[in-house]
Amino acid sequence: MKTLVTLLVYFGMASSAASELLFWHQKEEARAWFPQVAQQYEAATGVRVKVSFLPTGELKTNLMRAVFDGNSPNVALVPADFIGDYRRLGLTPLGDDVFAEGMPPPALNLATYDGSRYGVPLLGGNHLMLFYNKKFIDKPATTWRDLVAQRDMVESKGVKLIGWKFGEMYWFASFLPAFGAFPVNDNQITLNTPETQRALTFYKQIADDGLVDSSCGYDCSFEDFKTGKFAYVINGDWAFKDMSNSLAKDFGVTLLPSIDGRPMKPMFSGMVLIFPNQDFDGETGKRLTDFAQYLQSQTMQQRFYDELGALPVHPTVVEHIQQSATDNMKALLEQLKQAKAAPPTPAMAAAWIGMRKGFELYMSGHGTVEQATQLMQRFSEHELKKAQSASLKSVD
């Protein structure tokens, strides 16, 4: 970590007077960490950063409402695909001075739509993988057939086979590529397809068969896995460090199981800084640029990895991680290679909402799989038109 003197020099004493930036984020594992970072940043620069945590499911809605009401935060850390709603989030193209030198093009692509960069890449990954407890599993399953075959053995030990946040679309989306489906193509919705129907049918069947408890949400599978109540969980890179610390030598990581010879491909989106309704002219713009550069610095990027277990985007830090990776980290990085980017397009932002509508219809038993994907498509297209209408109004 840089010394206070070094930081003071680095930021050129950007603000000697007290000032404040409002920063929102949704990283559960950083709820206590970000306020500590904010205090250190204030000590070095004189700029106070007021940190607020909002769960992922509430962050975008609250950001949109705050933008509409004119009281949005200065900066927020969000999944990169939020950029698809750049108009409703009050985002404008960013200048080159906000970005650290040497930012790798793949990271920049996650924050770019239609040739403009609307966010600053901060973390990579944000993808799912299969975690397992070596206390119960000698050889991890590589296919869903293998997983089913291990059920009796695992349950005979008094533990559950597998859990994940079943009702969350980010998890469901990991199953789509194994059936040849994906929610969008460029900026077009592609949900009402036979491929999506097959994925949805498979997903419901494994719940109906009792392979997974559909009522078990994130906290249930996360905490219960750490305490030895599950043999497997599907979770993300954000949980890697916490689970590794909890299970120690019994912690294992492997690729998501294939389905009839076809690999599952989780989405990845990374995490980016966005600046809702912000004008970068003037003192506030300078403070925002300094804060963005601070979080992109090699020192802070290393801290993200060392202290949170989050994957940075700084090329030097990434190279060090790759060179010193444990077997579990190698599996995490290999899964990332096989993941599909969640494009930062308005269509992807709309598809998340539409998917949930059709998913809930089908899982509740109130509609056929065909009706479910029709609803997914129709509702997503409706949301996309709303976003486009908002764009036209903002231009007017």
CORBEL-V23187 format. One record per residue. N is the residue number from 1. RES is the residue in one small letter. SS is DSSP state (a for helix, b for strand, c for the rest). OMEGA is omega in whole degrees, 0 to 359 (NA if undefined). BURIAL is # if it has 16 or more other C-alpha atoms within 10 Angstrom, else .. Layout:
N:RES:SS:OMEGA:BURIAL + N:RES:SS:OMEGA:BURIAL
This chain:
1:m:c:180:. + 2:k:c:174:. + 3:t:c:180:. + 4:l:a:181:. + 5:v:a:181:. + 6:t:a:180:. + 7:l:a:179:# + 8:l:a:178:# + 9:v:a:183:. + 10:y:a:183:. + 11:f:a:175:# + 12:g:c:182:. + 13:m:c:189:. + 14:a:c:182:# + 15:s:c:178:# + 16:s:c:178:. + 17:a:c:179:. + 18:a:c:178:. + 19:s:b:187:. + 20:e:b:170:. + 21:l:b:177:# + 22:l:b:186:. + 23:f:b:177:# + 24:w:b:175:# + 25:h:b:181:# + 26:q:c:182:# + 27:k:c:182:# + 28:e:a:184:. + 29:e:a:181:# + 30:a:a:183:# + 31:r:c:178:. + 32:a:c:186:. + 33:w:a:183:. + 34:f:a:175:# + 35:p:a:177:# + 36:q:a:178:. + 37:v:a:180:# + 38:a:a:179:# + 39:q:a:179:# + 40:q:a:179:# + 41:y:a:179:# + 42:e:a:180:# + 43:a:a:182:. + 44:a:a:190:# + 45:t:a:186:# + 46:g:c:180:# + 47:v:b:179:# + 48:r:b:175:# + 49:v:b:179:# + 50:k:b:188:. + 51:v:b:175:# + 52:s:b:178:. + 53:f:b:173:# + 54:l:c:178:# + 55:p:c:184:. + 56:t:a:183:. + 57:g:a:182:. + 58:e:a:190:. + 59:l:a:184:# + 60:k:a:180:# + 61:t:a:180:. + 62:n:a:176:. + 63:l:a:180:# + 64:m:a:180:# + 65:r:a:180:. + 66:a:a:177:# + 67:v:a:180:# + 68:f:a:182:. + 69:d:a:179:. + 70:g:c:179:. + 71:n:c:182:. + 72:s:c:174:# + 73:p:c:177:# + 74:n:c:185:# + 75:v:b:178:# + 76:a:b:174:# + 77:l:b:188:# + 78:v:b:170:# + 79:p:b:187:# + 80:a:a:182:# + 81:d:a:172:# + 82:f:a:183:# + 83:i:a:175:# + 84:g:a:177:# + 85:d:a:188:# + 86:y:c:180:# + 87:r:c:183:# + 88:r:c:175:# + 89:l:c:176:# + 90:g:c:182:# + 91:l:c:176:# + 92:t:c:181:# + 93:p:c:183:. + 94:l:c:177:# + 95:g:c:184:. + 96:d:a:185:. + 97:d:a:180:. + 98:v:a:187:# + 99:f:c:176:# + 100:a:c:176:# + 101:e:c:177:. + 102:g:c:178:. + 103:m:c:184:# + 104:p:c:181:. + 105:p:a:179:. + 106:p:a:177:. + 107:a:a:179:# + 108:l:a:180:# + 109:n:a:180:# + 110:l:c:181:# + 111:a:c:186:# + 112:t:b:173:# + 113:y:b:177:# + 114:d:c:175:. + 115:g:c:181:. + 116:s:b:179:. + 117:r:b:184:# + 118:y:c:180:# + 119:g:c:179:# + 120:v:b:179:# + 121:p:b:181:# + 122:l:b:182:# + 123:l:b:177:# + 124:g:c:176:# + 125:g:c:186:# + 126:n:c:185:# + 127:h:c:182:# + 128:l:b:175:# + 129:m:b:181:# + 130:l:b:174:# + 131:f:b:178:# + 132:y:b:181:# + 133:n:b:182:# + 134:k:c:177:# + 135:k:c:182:. + 136:f:c:186:# + 137:i:c:177:# + 138:d:c:180:. + 139:k:c:184:. + 140:p:c:180:# + 141:a:c:176:# + 142:t:c:178:# + 143:t:b:177:# + 144:w:a:176:# + 145:r:a:176:. + 146:d:a:182:. + 147:l:a:179:# + 148:v:a:181:. + 149:a:a:181:. + 150:q:c:188:# + 151:r:a:183:# + 152:d:a:180:. + 153:m:a:182:. + 154:v:a:183:# + 155:e:a:177:. + 156:s:c:177:. + 157:k:c:177:. + 158:g:c:179:. + 159:v:c:177:# + 160:k:b:185:# + 161:l:b:188:# + 162:i:b:177:# + 163:g:b:172:# + 164:w:c:180:# + 165:k:c:193:# + 166:f:c:186:# + 167:g:c:181:# + 168:e:c:187:# + 169:m:a:178:# + 170:y:a:177:# + 171:w:a:179:# + 172:f:a:182:# + 173:a:a:179:# + 174:s:a:181:# + 175:f:a:187:# + 176:l:a:183:# + 177:p:a:178:# + 178:a:a:179:# + 179:f:a:180:# + 180:g:c:183:. + 181:a:c:173:# + 182:f:c:188:# + 183:p:c:185:# + 184:v:b:171:# + 185:n:b:191:. + 186:d:c:179:. + 187:n:c:179:. + 188:q:b:177:# + 189:i:b:181:# + 190:t:c:184:# + 191:l:c:182:# + 192:n:c:183:# + 193:t:c:175:# + 194:p:a:180:. + 195:e:a:176:# + 196:t:a:179:# + 197:q:a:179:# + 198:r:a:178:# + 199:a:a:181:# + 200:l:a:178:# + 201:t:a:179:. + 202:f:a:183:. + 203:y:a:179:# + 204:k:a:183:# + 205:q:a:181:. + 206:i:a:174:. + 207:a:a:179:. + 208:d:a:179:. + 209:d:c:179:. + 210:g:c:179:. + 211:l:c:177:# + 212:v:c:177:# + 213:d:c:184:# + 214:s:c:180:# + 215:s:c:182:. + 216:c:c:182:. + 217:g:c:186:. + 218:y:a:183:# + 219:d:a:180:. + 220:c:a:183:. + 221:s:a:181:# + 222:f:a:183:# + 223:e:a:182:. + 224:d:a:176:# + 225:f:a:180:# + 226:k:a:182:# + 227:t:c:172:. + 228:g:c:179:# + 229:k:c:176:# + 230:f:b:173:# + 231:a:b:180:# + 232:y:b:163:# + 233:v:b:169:# + 234:i:b:181:# + 235:n:b:189:# + 236:g:b:180:# + 237:d:a:179:# + 238:w:a:181:# + 239:a:a:188:# + 240:f:a:186:# + 241:k:a:181:# + 242:d:a:180:# + 243:m:a:178:# + 244:s:a:178:# + 245:n:a:183:. + 246:s:a:185:. + 247:l:a:177:# + 248:a:a:186:. + 249:k:a:180:. + 250:d:a:184:. + 251:f:b:178:# + 252:g:b:180:# + 253:v:b:178:# + 254:t:b:180:# + 255:l:c:174:# + 256:l:c:184:# + 257:p:c:179:# + 258:s:b:181:# + 259:i:b:181:# + 260:d:c:176:. + 261:g:c:181:. + 262:r:b:184:. + 263:p:c:166:# + 264:m:c:180:# + 265:k:c:179:# + 266:p:c:173:# + 267:m:b:167:# + 268:f:b:181:# + 269:s:c:185:# + 270:g:c:179:# + 271:m:b:182:# + 272:v:b:171:# + 273:l:b:173:# + 274:i:b:187:# + 275:f:c:185:# + 276:p:c:175:# + 277:n:c:184:# + 278:q:c:173:# + 279:d:c:185:. + 280:f:c:172:# + 281:d:c:177:. + 282:g:a:186:. + 283:e:a:180:. + 284:t:a:178:# + 285:g:a:178:# + 286:k:a:180:# + 287:r:a:179:# + 288:l:a:178:# + 289:t:a:178:# + 290:d:a:181:# + 291:f:a:178:# + 292:a:a:178:# + 293:q:a:178:# + 294:y:a:182:# + 295:l:a:177:# + 296:q:a:184:# + 297:s:c:182:# + 298:q:a:180:# + 299:t:a:181:. + 300:m:a:178:# + 301:q:a:176:# + 302:q:a:179:# + 303:r:a:176:# + 304:f:a:181:# + 305:y:a:185:# + 306:d:a:189:. + 307:e:a:179:. + 308:l:a:185:# + 309:g:c:180:# + 310:a:c:180:# + 311:l:c:179:# + 312:p:b:176:# + 313:v:c:180:# + 314:h:c:188:# + 315:p:a:180:. + 316:t:a:179:. + 317:v:a:179:# + 318:v:a:179:# + 319:e:a:178:. + 320:h:a:179:. + 321:i:a:181:# + 322:q:a:183:. + 323:q:a:184:. + 324:s:c:187:. + 325:a:c:170:. + 326:t:c:178:. + 327:d:a:180:. + 328:n:a:179:# + 329:m:a:177:# + 330:k:a:178:# + 331:a:a:177:# + 332:l:a:181:# + 333:l:a:178:# + 334:e:a:178:. + 335:q:a:178:# + 336:l:a:178:# + 337:k:a:183:. + 338:q:c:181:# + 339:a:c:178:# + 340:k:b:181:# + 341:a:b:170:# + 342:a:c:188:# + 343:p:c:181:# + 344:p:c:184:# + 345:t:c:174:# + 346:p:a:180:# + 347:a:a:180:# + 348:m:a:178:# + 349:a:a:179:# + 350:a:a:183:# + 351:a:a:179:# + 352:w:a:182:# + 353:i:a:180:# + 354:g:a:178:# + 355:m:a:182:# + 356:r:a:182:# + 357:k:a:180:# + 358:g:a:178:# + 359:f:a:182:# + 360:e:a:178:. + 361:l:a:184:# + 362:y:a:182:# + 363:m:a:179:# + 364:s:c:180:. + 365:g:c:182:. + 366:h:c:179:. + 367:g:c:178:# + 368:t:c:179:. + 369:v:a:177:# + 370:e:a:178:# + 371:q:a:181:# + 372:a:a:182:# + 373:t:a:174:# + 374:q:a:178:# + 375:l:a:176:# + 376:m:a:183:# + 377:q:a:184:# + 378:r:a:183:# + 379:f:a:178:# + 380:s:a:179:# + 381:e:a:176:# + 382:h:a:179:. + 383:e:a:179:# + 384:l:a:178:# + 385:k:a:177:. + 386:k:a:179:. + 387:a:a:179:# + 388:q:a:176:# + 389:s:a:177:. + 390:a:a:179:. + 391:s:a:180:. + 392:l:a:181:. + 393:k:a:181:. + 394:s:a:178:. + 395:v:a:178:. + 396:d:c:NA:.
